[in-house]
Amino acid sequence: MASDVIVENHGTIFLFEPTSQAAKEWIAENVSDDAQYFAGKLAVEHRYASDLADGMRRDGLTLE
């Protein structure tokens, strides 16, 4: 089974790549409209990455 989101750790920035429609919808509903994206991936400061991942998991998304 494929993950809904692929997470890349780049030190101070984490990239969250939604790979399913459910993940895209979750991000649209739960992430601010002024969020930053890089190459189609949600760019998140390291201090927020854990909370974001926890919220995604809590709502049933799988992360890789």
N, C-alpha and C positions, 0 to 999 in steps of 0.2 A: 504494500500500500504506500503510495506516495505521500509525502508530507504536504501540509497546506502552506507552510511557510519555510523558506530556507533562510537561515540566519548566518551572516558572515561577520566575524569579529575582526575589525581593523584598528584595534587599540582604543582610540578615543571615540571612534564612530562604529556603530553597528549598522549593517544593512539588512533589512527585512524584505525578502522577495516573496510576494504572494504568488503561489503556484496553483491555487484553486479559486473557484468563484466564491466559495464561502469566505476565504481569507480576504479577497478583494472587497467583499461586502462588509466584512468586519472592520477593516481599516476605514472604509468610507463612513461607517457609522460611529466609530470610536476614536478616530484620530482627527485632530484639528485640521481645518481646511488650509491653513498656512504651513503645513508640514513640508519638510524638504525631501526631495527625491533625487536620486542619482542613478541614472541608467534604468529607470523604472522601479527602483528599489527604495523603500522608505528608509531614510537616513536618520538615525537616532543617536543622541549623545549617550556615552556609556553609562552615565548615571541614571538614565531612564530605561535602558534596554531590558533590565531584569523585570521591572514592573510591567512593561509592555508584553514581554513574553509570558509572564504569569497570567495576565489578563486574557491573552489569546488562549492559553491552555485551559484556563477556568471555563472559557466559553466553548470548549470542545475542539479547538484547532490543534493540529499536530505540527511540531516544529522539528527541523533538522539542523 
